[in-house]
Amino acid sequence: MNDQPARRNIKLVIAYNGAAYHGWQRQREPLDTIQQRIEQTAVTVMKHPVAVRGAGRTDAGVHAAGQVANFYSTNFSVPLFGLRRAMNSRLPNDIAVISAEHVPESFHASLSAIGKTYRYRIWPSPAKPVELAGQVYHYWRTLDAEAMRLGAVRLIGTHDFRGFATSGEQRENTVRTIFRCDVAEQGGQIVVTVQGDGFLYNMVRNIVGTLVEIGRGRWAPSRIDRVLATRDRRDAGPTAPPDGLSMICVHYPDPL
């Protein structure tokens, strides 16, 4: 006989400005993280221990418009609309629960995901974007967005992205598929949008750093081909700062 109590699996979609936090993941040291804030708030509302599992470990200073997390609860007395409202009333102003829904027992925010979409915002101008401080990468000079776009499209497809991973990447399999890599000019900004089935550590920021080198004229768009061919991190550009990066969406099979 299974003596495990009945429980529900709750999926949260969360938005946050990560400027004040040490990333998503809970830390052993007394550091302020998004996961800790969400867990502490869920515990207060549900009145039992909660372990929140996130879809991705965003770094310190990185933002999200659509981070996904899930947790199990044996408390059936709190309706979903009440859970969302109660959590948002207790969370700081730079974190918000966008939605809450019941999902199957087997759903796991990370393991069930089939892809993610990230957006990176660059402000290419000598003038500081004071009102957007911490939300965009302020690059002090103009960039050629068309050259960056020509470089970005070369990333689409299935490739070995080891050259765009951090030098300390430990995973043996560094092959990923990029479905979309757009570069667009929007309101004085250059916005890079990348959608893929998975990402290596710092992969998006290293892609952006390489595209910036192309945009400033240091390299031709074909530099992307070289990085993919050599798989050498030294052939790619510097890691772009976390400020401009945001997790926009986590993709799952439909239906779950």
MARZA-241573 format. One record per residue: residue in one letter; x, y, z of N, C-alpha, C, CB in turn. Coordinates in steps of 0.1 Angstrom, whole numbers, padded with zeros to 4 digits. Glycine has a CB too. Example, Ala and Ser with C-alpha at 12.3 -4.5 7.8 and 13.67 -1.06 7.14 Angstrom:
% residues 2
 res   npx   npy   npz  capx  capy  capz   cpx   cpy   cpz  cbpx  cbpy  cbpz
   A  0132 -0057  0078  0123 -0045  0078  0132 -0033  0078  0113 -0045  0090
   S  0128 -0022  0071  0137 -0011  0071  0129  0000  0079  0141 -0006  0057
% end
This chain:
% residues 256
 res   npx   npy   npz  capx  capy  capz   cpx   cpy   cpz  cbpx  cbpy  cbpz
   M  0008 -0012  0000  0000  0000  0000  0009  0012  0000 -0010  0000  0012
   N  0005  0022 -0008  0012  0035 -0008  0007  0045  0002  0011  0041 -0023
   D  0015  0047  0012  0011  0056  0023  0014  0071  0020  0017  0052  0036
   Q  0019  0074  0008  0023  0087  0005  0010  0096  0004  0031  0088 -0008
   P  0010  0107  0011 -0003  0115  0010 -0005  0121 -0004 -0002  0127  0021
   A -0017  0123 -0007 -0021  0129 -0019 -0015  0143 -0020 -0036  0130 -0021
   R -0010  0147 -0031 -0004  0160 -0033 -0007  0166 -0047  0012  0159 -0031
   R -0005  0178 -0048 -0007  0185 -0061  0007  0191 -0066 -0018  0196 -0061
   N  0009  0191 -0079  0021  0196 -0085  0017  0210 -0091  0027  0187 -0096
   I  0024  0220 -0086  0020  0234 -0090  0031  0240 -0098  0017  0243 -0077
   K  0028  0245 -0110  0037  0251 -0119  0035  0267 -0118  0035  0247 -0134
   L  0046  0273 -0116  0046  0288 -0115  0054  0294 -0127  0053  0293 -0101
   V  0049  0305 -0132  0057  0313 -0142  0061  0325 -0134  0049  0316 -0155
   I  0074  0329 -0134  0079  0339 -0126  0087  0349 -0134  0088  0333 -0115
   A  0085  0362 -0131  0093  0373 -0137  0101  0379 -0126  0084  0383 -0144
   Y  0113  0384 -0129  0121  0391 -0119  0132  0399 -0126  0128  0381 -0110
   N  0135  0410 -0119  0147  0418 -0122  0158  0412 -0113  0145  0433 -0120
   G  0168  0406 -0119  0179  0400 -0112  0190  0408 -0107  0184  0389 -0120
   A  0189  0421 -0109  0200  0430 -0105  0205  0429 -0091  0197  0444 -0109
   A  0196  0427 -0082  0199  0427 -0067  0202  0413 -0062  0187  0433 -0060
   Y  0202  0403 -0070  0202  0389 -0065  0215  0382 -0071  0190  0382 -0069
   H  0218  0371 -0063  0230  0363 -0067  0225  0351 -0076  0237  0358 -0055
   G  0217  0354 -0086  0212  0344 -0095  0199  0337 -0090  0223  0334 -0097
   W  0195  0327 -0097  0183  0319 -0094  0186  0309 -0082  0178  0312 -0106
   Q  0197  0302 -0083  0199  0290 -0075  0201  0293 -0060  0210  0282 -0080
   R  0195  0285 -0052  0197  0286 -0037  0212  0283 -0035  0189  0275 -0030
   Q  0218  0291 -0025  0232  0290 -0022  0233  0285 -0007  0239  0303 -0024
   R  0244  0278 -0005  0247  0274  0009  0251  0286  0018  0259  0264  0010
   E  0258  0296  0012  0262  0308  0019  0249  0317  0020  0273  0315  0011
   P  0249  0326  0030  0237  0335  0031  0237  0345  0020  0238  0341  0045
   L  0234  0341  0008  0233  0350 -0003  0218  0350 -0008  0242  0345 -0015
   D  0214  0362 -0012  0200  0364 -0016  0198  0359 -0030  0196  0379 -0015
   T  0190  0349 -0032  0187  0344 -0046  0172  0343 -0048  0193  0330 -0047
   I  0168  0342 -0061  0154  0342 -0065  0148  0329 -0059  0153  0342 -0080
   Q  0154  0318 -0061  0149  0305 -0056  0146  0305 -0041  0158  0293 -0059
   Q  0155  0311 -0033  0153  0312 -0019  0141  0321 -0016  0165  0317 -0012
   R  0139  0332 -0023  0128  0340 -0021  0115  0333 -0024  0129  0353 -0029
   I  0114  0326 -0035  0102  0319 -0039  0099  0308 -0029  0103  0313 -0053
   E  0109  0301 -0025  0107  0290 -0015  0102  0295 -0002  0119  0282 -0013
   Q  0108  0305  0003  0104  0311  0016  0090  0316  0016  0114  0322  0020
   T  0086  0322  0005  0073  0328  0004  0063  0316  0002  0072  0337 -0009
   A  0066  0306 -0005  0057  0295 -0007  0055  0288  0006  0062  0285 -0018
   V  0065  0286  0014  0064  0280  0027  0055  0288  0036  0078  0279  0034
   T  0056  0301  0036  0047  0309  0044  0032  0308  0040  0051  0324  0043
   V  0030  0307  0027  0016  0306  0022  0010  0292  0024  0016  0310  0007
   M  0018  0282  0020  0013  0268  0021  0014  0262  0035  0021  0260  0011
   K  0022  0267  0043  0024  0263  0057  0030  0249  0058  0010  0264  0064
   H  0039  0246  0049  0047  0233  0050  0060  0235  0042  0038  0221  0045
   P  0070  0227  0045  0082  0228  0037  0080  0227  0022  0093  0218  0041
   V  0087  0235  0014  0085  0235  0000  0099  0235 -0007  0077  0248 -0005
   A  0101  0226 -0017  0113  0226 -0025  0109  0230 -0039  0120  0212 -0025
   V  0114  0242 -0043  0110  0247 -0056  0121  0243 -0067  0109  0262 -0056
   R  0117  0238 -0078  0126  0234 -0088  0124  0243 -0100  0123  0219 -0093
   G  0135  0249 -0104  0135  0259 -0115  0139  0253 -0129  0143  0271 -0112
   A  0134  0260 -0139  0137  0255 -0153  0152  0258 -0157  0128  0261 -0163
   G  0158  0269 -0151  0171  0272 -0155  0178  0280 -0144  0171  0280 -0168
   R  0191  0279 -0143  0199  0286 -0133  0204  0299 -0138  0210  0277 -0127
   T  0196  0309 -0138  0201  0322 -0143  0212  0328 -0134  0189  0332 -0145
   D  0222  0334 -0139  0233  0339 -0131  0229  0352 -0124  0245  0342 -0140
   A  0238  0356 -0115  0237  0369 -0108  0235  0380 -0119  0249  0372 -0099
   G  0225  0389 -0116  0222  0400 -0125  0214  0397 -0137  0235  0406 -0129
   V  0211  0385 -0140  0203  0381 -0151  0188  0381 -0148  0207  0367 -0157
   H  0180  0385 -0157  0165  0387 -0155  0157  0376 -0161  0161  0401 -0160
   A  0144  0377 -0158  0135  0367 -0164  0121  0373 -0166  0134  0354 -0155
   A  0115  0370 -0177  0101  0374 -0179  0092  0361 -0179  0099  0381 -0193
   G  0099  0349 -0180  0091  0337 -0180  0099  0325 -0175  0087  0334 -0194
   Q  0105  0327 -0163  0111  0316 -0156  0100  0307 -0152  0120  0321 -0144
   V  0103  0294 -0152  0093  0284 -0148  0098  0276 -0136  0088  0274 -0159
   A  0089  0273 -0126  0093  0265 -0115  0081  0257 -0111  0098  0274 -0103
   N  0084  0246 -0103  0073  0238 -0098  0076  0233 -0084  0069  0226 -0108
   F  0065  0230 -0077  0067  0224 -0064  0055  0216 -0060  0070  0235 -0053
   Y  0057  0206 -0051  0046  0198 -0047  0040  0203 -0034  0050  0183 -0045
   S  0027  0201 -0032  0020  0206 -0020  0009  0196 -0016  0015  0220 -0021
   T  0009  0193 -0003 -0002  0185  0003 -0013  0194  0008  0003  0176  0014
   N -0012  0207  0007 -0022  0216  0011 -0032  0220  0000 -0016  0230  0017
   F -0044  0215  0001 -0054  0217 -0010 -0063  0229 -0006 -0062  0204 -0012
   S -0061  0235  0005 -0070  0245  0010 -0067  0259  0003 -0070  0247  0025
   V -0056  0261 -0003 -0052  0273 -0009 -0055  0272 -0024 -0037  0277 -0006
   P -0065  0279 -0029 -0067  0279 -0044 -0056  0286 -0051 -0080  0285 -0047
   L -0055  0283 -0064 -0044  0288 -0072 -0044  0303 -0073 -0044  0282 -0086
   F -0056  0309 -0074 -0056  0324 -0075 -0052  0330 -0062 -0070  0329 -0079
   G -0056  0323 -0051 -0052  0328 -0038 -0037  0326 -0035 -0059  0321 -0027
   L -0031  0315 -0040 -0017  0313 -0039 -0009  0324 -0046 -0013  0299 -0045
   R -0013  0327 -0058 -0006  0337 -0066 -0007  0351 -0059 -0011  0338 -0080
   R -0019  0354 -0055 -0021  0367 -0048 -0013  0368 -0035 -0036  0369 -0046
   A -0013  0357 -0027 -0007  0357 -0014  0009  0358 -0016 -0010  0345 -0006
   M  0014  0351 -0026  0028  0351 -0028  0033  0365 -0033  0032  0340 -0038
   N  0025  0371 -0042  0029  0384 -0047  0028  0395 -0037  0020  0388 -0059
   S  0019  0393 -0027  0018  0403 -0017  0030  0402 -0007  0005  0401 -0009
   R  0037  0391 -0007  0048  0389  0002  0062  0390 -0005  0047  0376  0009
   L  0062  0388 -0018  0075  0389 -0025  0079  0404 -0027  0074  0383 -0039
   P  0092  0407 -0028  0097  0420 -0031  0092  0425 -0045  0112  0421 -0030
   N  0093  0438 -0047  0087  0444 -0059  0094  0440 -0072  0088  0459 -0058
   D  0106  0434 -0071  0113  0430 -0083  0112  0415 -0086  0128  0433 -0081
   I  0102  0408 -0079  0099  0394 -0082  0084  0393 -0083  0105  0384 -0072
   A  0078  0386 -0093  0064  0385 -0094  0060  0371 -0099  0058  0395 -0103
   V  0050  0365 -0093  0044  0352 -0099  0034  0356 -0109  0038  0343 -0088
   I  0037  0353 -0122  0028  0357 -0133  0016  0348 -0134  0036  0357 -0146
   S  0018  0335 -0131  0007  0325 -0132  0010  0313 -0123  0004  0321 -0147
   A -0001  0306 -0120  0001  0294 -0112 -0010  0284 -0118 -0001  0296 -0097
   E -0006  0271 -0120 -0015  0262 -0125 -0011  0248 -0120 -0015  0262 -0140
   H -0021  0239 -0120 -0019  0225 -0117 -0013  0218 -0129 -0031  0218 -0111
   V -0003  0209 -0127  0003  0202 -0138  0004  0187 -0134  0017  0207 -0142
   P  0006  0178 -0143  0007  0164 -0139  0018  0161 -0129  0009  0155 -0152
   E  0016  0150 -0122  0026  0146 -0112  0040  0145 -0117  0022  0133 -0106
   S  0041  0141 -0130  0054  0139 -0136  0061  0152 -0141  0053  0129 -0148
   F  0054  0163 -0141  0060  0175 -0146  0072  0180 -0138  0050  0186 -0147
   H  0083  0183 -0144  0095  0188 -0138  0099  0201 -0146  0107  0178 -0137
   A  0100  0212 -0139  0103  0225 -0146  0115  0224 -0155  0105  0236 -0136
   S  0125  0217 -0151  0137  0216 -0159  0137  0204 -0168  0150  0215 -0150
   L  0135  0192 -0163  0136  0180 -0171  0125  0178 -0181  0135  0168 -0161
   S  0114  0185 -0179  0103  0184 -0189  0104  0194 -0200  0089  0186 -0182
   A  0113  0204 -0199  0115  0214 -0209  0121  0209 -0222  0123  0226 -0203
   I  0116  0214 -0233  0122  0210 -0246  0129  0222 -0253  0110  0205 -0255
   G  0129  0234 -0246  0137  0245 -0251  0135  0258 -0243  0133  0247 -0266
   K  0143  0268 -0246  0142  0280 -0239  0144  0292 -0250  0152  0281 -0228
   T  0138  0303 -0246  0141  0315 -0254  0147  0326 -0245  0128  0320 -0261
   Y  0158  0332 -0250  0165  0342 -0242  0165  0355 -0251  0179  0338 -0238
   R  0165  0366 -0244  0166  0379 -0251  0178  0387 -0245  0153  0387 -0250
   Y  0186  0393 -0253  0197  0402 -0248  0195  0416 -0254  0210  0395 -0252
   R  0196  0426 -0245  0193  0440 -0250  0206  0447 -0248  0182  0446 -0241
   I  0210  0454 -0259  0222  0462 -0260  0219  0477 -0262  0232  0457 -0270
   W  0225  0486 -0255  0223  0500 -0258  0236  0506 -0264  0219  0508 -0244
   P  0237  0507 -0277  0249  0511 -0284  0250  0526 -0286  0251  0504 -0297
   S  0255  0533 -0276  0255  0547 -0276  0265  0553 -0266  0241  0553 -0274
   P  0271  0564 -0269  0280  0570 -0258  0272  0575 -0246  0287  0582 -0264
   A  0259  0578 -0248  0250  0583 -0237  0246  0571 -0229  0238  0591 -0243
   K  0247  0573 -0216  0243  0563 -0206  0227  0562 -0206  0249  0565 -0192
   P  0222  0550 -0206  0207  0548 -0205  0204  0547 -0190  0202  0536 -0213
   V  0204  0558 -0183  0202  0558 -0168  0190  0551 -0164  0202  0572 -0163
   E  0179  0553 -0171  0166  0547 -0167  0166  0532 -0169  0154  0554 -0175
   L  0175  0527 -0177  0176  0513 -0180  0188  0506 -0173  0176  0510 -0195
   A  0194  0513 -0164  0206  0508 -0157  0203  0494 -0151  0211  0518 -0146
   G  0212  0485 -0154  0210  0471 -0149  0201  0462 -0157  0205  0472 -0135
   Q  0195  0468 -0167  0186  0460 -0176  0191  0459 -0190  0172  0467 -0176
   V  0201  0467 -0194  0206  0466 -0207  0222  0466 -0206  0201  0477 -0217
   Y  0228  0461 -0217  0243  0462 -0218  0246  0476 -0225  0249  0450 -0225
   H  0252  0485 -0217  0256  0498 -0223  0269  0496 -0230  0256  0509 -0212
   Y  0268  0496 -0243  0281  0496 -0252  0283  0510 -0257  0279  0485 -0263
   W  0295  0515 -0255  0298  0529 -0256  0298  0534 -0270  0310  0532 -0249
   R  0298  0526 -0280  0299  0530 -0294  0288  0524 -0302  0312  0527 -0300
   T  0286  0529 -0314  0275  0523 -0323  0280  0509 -0328  0272  0533 -0335
   L  0270  0501 -0332  0272  0488 -0337  0265  0486 -0351  0268  0477 -0327
   D  0270  0478 -0359  0264  0475 -0372  0255  0463 -0370  0275  0472 -0383
   A  0242  0466 -0368  0232  0456 -0365  0231  0446 -0377  0219  0462 -0362
   E  0232  0450 -0389  0231  0441 -0400  0242  0431 -0401  0230  0449 -0413
   A  0254  0435 -0398  0265  0426 -0397  0263  0416 -0386  0279  0433 -0395
   M  0258  0420 -0375  0255  0411 -0364  0244  0401 -0368  0250  0419 -0351
   R  0234  0406 -0375  0223  0397 -0380  0229  0386 -0389  0212  0405 -0387
   L  0238  0390 -0398  0244  0380 -0407  0253  0370 -0400  0253  0388 -0418
   G  0259  0374 -0389  0266  0365 -0380  0256  0356 -0373  0275  0372 -0371
   A  0245  0361 -0368  0236  0354 -0359  0229  0342 -0367  0225  0363 -0354
   V  0226  0345 -0380  0219  0334 -0387  0227  0322 -0389  0214  0340 -0400
   R  0241  0324 -0389  0250  0312 -0390  0249  0303 -0379  0264  0318 -0392
   L  0244  0307 -0368  0242  0299 -0356  0230  0289 -0356  0241  0307 -0343
   I  0221  0292 -0365  0209  0284 -0366  0212  0270 -0371  0198  0291 -0375
   G  0206  0260 -0364  0209  0246 -0368  0215  0239 -0356  0218  0245 -0380
   T  0219  0226 -0359  0225  0218 -0349  0240  0218 -0350  0220  0203 -0350
   H  0247  0223 -0340  0261  0224 -0340  0267  0220 -0327  0265  0239 -0344
   D  0280  0219 -0327  0288  0217 -0314  0292  0231 -0310  0301  0208 -0316
   F  0286  0236 -0299  0288  0249 -0294  0298  0251 -0283  0274  0255 -0289
   R  0307  0241 -0282  0318  0242 -0272  0325  0255 -0272  0327  0230 -0273
   G  0328  0260 -0284  0335  0273 -0286  0328  0285 -0280  0338  0276 -0300
   F  0315  0283 -0277  0307  0294 -0271  0303  0291 -0257  0294  0296 -0279
   A  0309  0281 -0251  0307  0278 -0237  0318  0284 -0229  0306  0262 -0235
   T  0315  0285 -0216  0326  0289 -0207  0338  0279 -0208  0321  0291 -0193
   S  0350  0284 -0205  0361  0276 -0207  0361  0264 -0197  0374  0284 -0204
   G  0353  0265 -0186  0352  0255 -0176  0341  0245 -0178  0351  0261 -0162
   E  0334  0246 -0190  0323  0237 -0192  0327  0222 -0190  0318  0239 -0207
   Q  0319  0215 -0182  0322  0201 -0178  0314  0191 -0186  0320  0199 -0164
   R  0303  0195 -0193  0295  0185 -0200  0302  0180 -0212  0282  0192 -0204
   E  0302  0167 -0214  0308  0161 -0226  0301  0164 -0239  0309  0146 -0224
   N  0287  0164 -0238  0279  0166 -0250  0276  0181 -0251  0266  0158 -0250
   T  0283  0188 -0260  0281  0202 -0262  0274  0206 -0275  0294  0210 -0261
   V  0267  0196 -0281  0259  0198 -0293  0245  0203 -0289  0258  0184 -0301
   R  0241  0213 -0295  0228  0219 -0292  0222  0224 -0306  0229  0231 -0283
   T  0208  0226 -0306  0202  0230 -0318  0196  0244 -0315  0190  0221 -0322
   I  0199  0254 -0323  0194  0267 -0323  0183  0268 -0334  0205  0278 -0325
   F  0171  0272 -0329  0160  0273 -0339  0158  0287 -0344  0147  0269 -0332
   R  0163  0297 -0336  0161  0311 -0340  0172  0319 -0334  0147  0316 -0335
   C  0178  0328 -0341  0188  0337 -0336  0186  0350 -0344  0202  0332 -0337
   D  0179  0360 -0338  0175  0372 -0345  0183  0384 -0339  0160  0375 -0344
   V  0186  0394 -0347  0191  0406 -0343  0182  0417 -0349  0206  0408 -0347
   A  0177  0426 -0340  0168  0436 -0344  0171  0449 -0337  0153  0432 -0342
   E  0169  0460 -0344  0170  0474 -0338  0156  0478 -0333  0176  0484 -0348
   Q  0155  0481 -0320  0142  0485 -0314  0144  0496 -0305  0136  0473 -0307
   G  0139  0508 -0308  0139  0520 -0299  0153  0523 -0294  0131  0517 -0287
   G  0163  0524 -0303  0176  0527 -0299  0184  0516 -0293  0176  0538 -0289
   Q  0178  0504 -0292  0185  0492 -0287  0187  0482 -0298  0177  0486 -0276
   I  0197  0474 -0296  0199  0462 -0305  0195  0450 -0296  0214  0460 -0310
   V  0185  0442 -0301  0179  0431 -0293  0183  0418 -0300  0164  0433 -0292
   V  0189  0409 -0293  0193  0396 -0298  0184  0386 -0291  0208  0393 -0295
   T  0176  0378 -0299  0167  0368 -0294  0172  0354 -0299  0153  0371 -0299
   V  0174  0345 -0289  0179  0332 -0293  0170  0322 -0287  0193  0330 -0287
   Q  0165  0312 -0295  0157  0301 -0291  0164  0288 -0294  0143  0301 -0297
   G  0165  0279 -0285  0172  0266 -0287  0167  0255 -0278  0187  0268 -0285
   D  0171  0243 -0281  0166  0232 -0273  0174  0230 -0260  0168  0219 -0281
   G  0184  0238 -0258  0192  0238 -0246  0204  0247 -0248  0196  0224 -0242
   F  0210  0251 -0237  0221  0261 -0237  0232  0257 -0227  0216  0275 -0234
   L  0244  0259 -0231  0256  0256 -0223  0258  0268 -0213  0269  0253 -0231
   Y  0266  0266 -0203  0268  0277 -0194  0275  0289 -0201  0278  0272 -0182
   N  0268  0301 -0200  0273  0314 -0205  0272  0314 -0221  0287  0317 -0201
   M  0265  0304 -0227  0265  0303 -0241  0259  0315 -0248  0257  0291 -0245
   V  0247  0320 -0243  0241  0331 -0249  0250  0344 -0247  0227  0334 -0242
   R  0255  0346 -0235  0264  0358 -0233  0276  0357 -0242  0267  0359 -0218
   N  0281  0345 -0244  0293  0344 -0253  0290  0346 -0268  0300  0330 -0251
   I  0278  0342 -0271  0273  0345 -0285  0272  0360 -0287  0260  0338 -0288
   V  0265  0367 -0277  0264  0381 -0278  0277  0388 -0279  0255  0386 -0266
   G  0286  0384 -0270  0300  0390 -0270  0306  0389 -0284  0308  0384 -0259
   T  0304  0378 -0290  0310  0376 -0304  0303  0384 -0314  0309  0361 -0308
   L  0290  0385 -0313  0282  0394 -0322  0286  0408 -0321  0267  0392 -0320
   V  0289  0413 -0309  0293  0426 -0306  0306  0429 -0313  0294  0429 -0291
   E  0316  0420 -0313  0328  0421 -0320  0326  0422 -0335  0338  0409 -0316
   I  0317  0415 -0340  0313  0416 -0354  0307  0430 -0357  0303  0405 -0358
   G  0298  0434 -0348  0291  0447 -0350  0300  0459 -0349  0280  0448 -0339
   R  0311  0458 -0342  0320  0469 -0341  0331  0469 -0352  0327  0470 -0327
   G  0330  0458 -0360  0339  0457 -0372  0352  0450 -0370  0342  0471 -0376
   R  0354  0444 -0358  0366  0437 -0356  0367  0424 -0364  0368  0433 -0341
   W  0355  0417 -0365  0355  0405 -0373  0344  0405 -0383  0353  0393 -0363
   A  0345  0397 -0393  0334  0396 -0403  0324  0386 -0398  0340  0390 -0417
   P  0311  0386 -0403  0301  0376 -0398  0306  0362 -0399  0289  0378 -0406
   S  0315  0359 -0408  0320  0345 -0410  0328  0340 -0398  0328  0344 -0423
   R  0331  0349 -0388  0338  0345 -0376  0330  0334 -0369  0341  0357 -0367
   I  0317  0335 -0370  0309  0325 -0363  0312  0311 -0368  0294  0327 -0366
   D  0314  0309 -0381  0318  0296 -0387  0331  0291 -0381  0319  0297 -0403
   R  0340  0300 -0379  0353  0296 -0374  0352  0291 -0360  0363  0308 -0374
   V  0344  0298 -0351  0342  0293 -0337  0335  0279 -0337  0334  0303 -0329
   L  0325  0277 -0346  0318  0264 -0347  0328  0253 -0351  0306  0265 -0356
   A  0337  0257 -0360  0346  0247 -0366  0357  0243 -0356  0352  0252 -0379
   T  0363  0253 -0350  0374  0250 -0341  0370  0246 -0327  0383  0262 -0340
   R  0358  0250 -0323  0353  0246 -0310  0362  0252 -0299  0351  0231 -0308
   D  0369  0263 -0302  0379  0269 -0293  0373  0282 -0287  0392  0271 -0301
   R  0371  0282 -0274  0366  0294 -0268  0374  0307 -0271  0365  0292 -0253
   R  0387  0305 -0273  0396  0317 -0276  0393  0323 -0289  0410  0312 -0275
   D  0386  0316 -0298  0382  0322 -0311  0369  0331 -0310  0380  0311 -0321
   A  0362  0329 -0299  0349  0337 -0297  0352  0350 -0290  0339  0329 -0290
   G  0342  0358 -0289  0343  0371 -0283  0342  0370 -0267  0333  0381 -0288
   P  0344  0381 -0260  0343  0381 -0246  0329  0378 -0241  0348  0395 -0240
   T  0327  0374 -0229  0314  0372 -0223  0307  0385 -0221  0315  0364 -0210
   A  0296  0387 -0227  0288  0399 -0225  0283  0400 -0210  0276  0400 -0234
   P  0282  0411 -0204  0277  0412 -0190  0263  0407 -0188  0278  0427 -0185
   P  0259  0404 -0176  0246  0398 -0174  0235  0407 -0175  0246  0392 -0160
   D  0237  0420 -0174  0227  0430 -0173  0216  0429 -0184  0233  0444 -0174
   G  0220  0427 -0197  0211  0427 -0208  0203  0414 -0210  0218  0431 -0220
   L  0206  0404 -0202  0201  0390 -0205  0188  0388 -0197  0211  0380 -0202
   S  0178  0382 -0204  0166  0378 -0198  0161  0365 -0203  0155  0389 -0199
   M  0156  0356 -0195  0150  0344 -0199  0135  0348 -0202  0150  0333 -0188
   I  0131  0346 -0214  0118  0351 -0219  0108  0340 -0218  0119  0355 -0233
   C  0111  0327 -0221  0101  0317 -0222  0108  0303 -0220  0093  0318 -0235
   V  0101  0294 -0214  0106  0280 -0213  0095  0272 -0221  0107  0275 -0199
   H  0099  0264 -0230  0090  0256 -0239  0088  0242 -0234  0095  0257 -0253
   Y  0076  0237 -0235  0072  0224 -0230  0064  0217 -0241  0065  0224 -0217
   P  0063  0204 -0241  0054  0197 -0251  0040  0202 -0248  0055  0182 -0249
   D  0032  0202 -0258  0018  0206 -0257  0009  0194 -0262  0015  0219 -0266
   P  0001  0188 -0253 -0001  0193 -0239  0010  0186 -0230 -0015  0189 -0234
   L  0010  0191 -0218  0020  0186 -0208  0016  0171 -0205  0020  0194 -0195
% end
